[in-house]
Amino acid sequence: MKVERVEAIPLDKNTAIQYVKEIVEEQVGKAAAEIKYLGGGSFGLAFCVKFDDGKKIVVKLLRAEDMLEKEVFDLRLLSTHCPIRIPEILFVKKADEIIPVDCYGMEMIEGKSALMSFKMLLWSKRKRLDFADKVTSALHEIHCQTNEKFGDTLNPDCETWLDYYKPFAQAVLDKAEEMYKEKTLSKKIISAMRSAWEKFDVIFSEEVNEACLMHGDLNVANIMVDKGSRLCGFIDPLNSAYADREYDLFQFDNMTGKRFYLRETYTRKYGASKYCDVKCAFYGLWNEVYCYIKSGMLVGIIMNPLIKNMNKQLARL
């Protein structure tokens, strides 16, 4: 993974909708009856397209180069091994002179994210644990797919997990130090990172024996539920790799994930390394700083708990 700022291709919502209209007519062969913005991050915009016959698909526009092959590959790979529905790719279109962004179409999973299903927060503990059981069982099926080597799904080429992860972590820290000097990164963030880096050899002292396929971004925002709040899909993998399976667990603690005991349930069912808690704290903080480096967007309500948790876990070592 390159640790550098990525310049997003300028694209306003109205222009994006016009692009989606043209893309659908070209790729599907029929006009859209309705186009609705679903949301997006720093580099992607997703739209629901509804046709006259009631059928719906999702079109995702990518505002950064070199995202298309990876996203499409990972969605197809994960869908092969996941017992929970992952959107099927319907078409892929490279940028051209008329539409200057890459894009792809995929099936629509009806429902909403677990993050936005507020009534689930009021469930009994038993119902929340049952939900966690279903989510973690599905993720474990993905993790059961292993590779001889660690690394990006497109080209796993590292003999050990640290051969892949440590250079990346070092690059994130180096860039964070630069940003701190430029006063674009706070002292509390860099202080937590420095303290964690001093303990790197302890935190990662246990050998990771299996290179497990991972989703990369399975938090409650990417776990879909239907109208009955039943688990119905996983969406939006990010930086999927053959990795330490615990690298997939820190996302479970983000946002409202702790309310559903997601990481706790996974480790109870499938075990955990001695330093799982501090590793997940490290993974979470480094991931968020990496995202900040790439996008220039810092989300305090996500970053601040990560810093607090990192410092708490270090104090327990």
C-alpha positions, 0 to 999 in steps of 0.5 A, a space after each residue: 500500500 502506497 503511503 501518500 496523499 491521493 488527489 481525488 478527481 473533482 466531481 460534484 454530485 450533479 455531474 456524477 448523476 449525469 455520468 451514472 445516467 450515461 453509464 447505465 444506458 451504455 452498459 445495461 442498455 436501458 434508461 434509469 427511471 431514478 438515480 439516488 445518491 447512496 453515499 461515499 467516502 474520499 474517493 468513491 461515490 455510490 448511486 442506486 439506479 432504479 429502472 421502470 421494472 422496479 429492478 435496482 443496481 448500484 453504480 460506484 464512481 471512483 475518484 482516484 486512479 488505480 482503484 478499479 482493478 483492486 476493488 472489482 477483484 476483491 469483491 469477486 474473490 470475497 463473494 466466492 468464499 463468503 456465506 453472506 451475500 456480497 454484491 455481484 459485479 455486473 459491469 466494469 468501465 474504465 475512464 474515457 474522454 467523455 466520463 473521466 472516472 473509472 466505475 463499476 456496477 453491482 447488484 443492490 443489496 436491499 436494506 441498510 447498514 447496521 450502523 443506521 439501524 438504530 433499533 438494533 441498539 436497543 435489542 436485548 444482549 441475547 439478540 445482539 450476541 446472536 447477531 454477532 454470532 452470525 457476523 463472526 461466523 461469516 467472517 471466519 469463513 472468509 478467514 479460512 481461505 489461506 495463501 502460502 504468502 502474505 500480502 495484497 490479494 492481487 500479488 501476495 509475495 511476502 514470506 511472513 506477516 511482518 515482511 508485509 506489514 512492518 514496512 507499511 507501518 514504518 512508512 505511515 509513522 515516517 509520514 506522520 512525523 513529517 505531518 507533525 513537523 508541518 503542524 498538520 498532525 496533532 501532538 497527541 496522535 504522534 505521541 501515541 504512535 511513538 509510544 506504540 512504535 517503541 513497543 512494536 517488537 513486543 506487540 508483534 512478538 508472536 508469529 502469525 502462522 497463517 496468511 488469511 484472506 480478510 475483508 479489510 473494512 468490516 465495521 457496522 457501517 458495512 454490515 447490511 441488515 434487511 427490514 427485519 434487522 436480519 443480516 443480509 450482506 457485507 459491502 465495501 471491502 478495503 485493502 483486502 489482503 492475505 494477512 494476520 486474521 486479527 488485522 480484520 478485527 479492529 474494525 469491529 470496535 469502531 462506531 457501535 461495534 462494541 455494542 454488539 460484542 463483535 470482536 469479543 464474540 470472534 475471539 471467544 469462538 476462534 481464539 486470539 493471540 496473547 497480544 490481540 488487544 494491543 495489536 488491534 489498538 495498533 492496527 486501528 490507530 495506524 489505519 486511521 492515520 493512513 486514511 488521513 494521509 491519503 485523503 486529508 480528512 481527519 474524523 475526530 469521533 473515530 480518531 480520538 477513541 483510537 488514541 485513547 485505546 492505544 494508550 490504554 493498551 500500552 499501559 497494560 503491557 
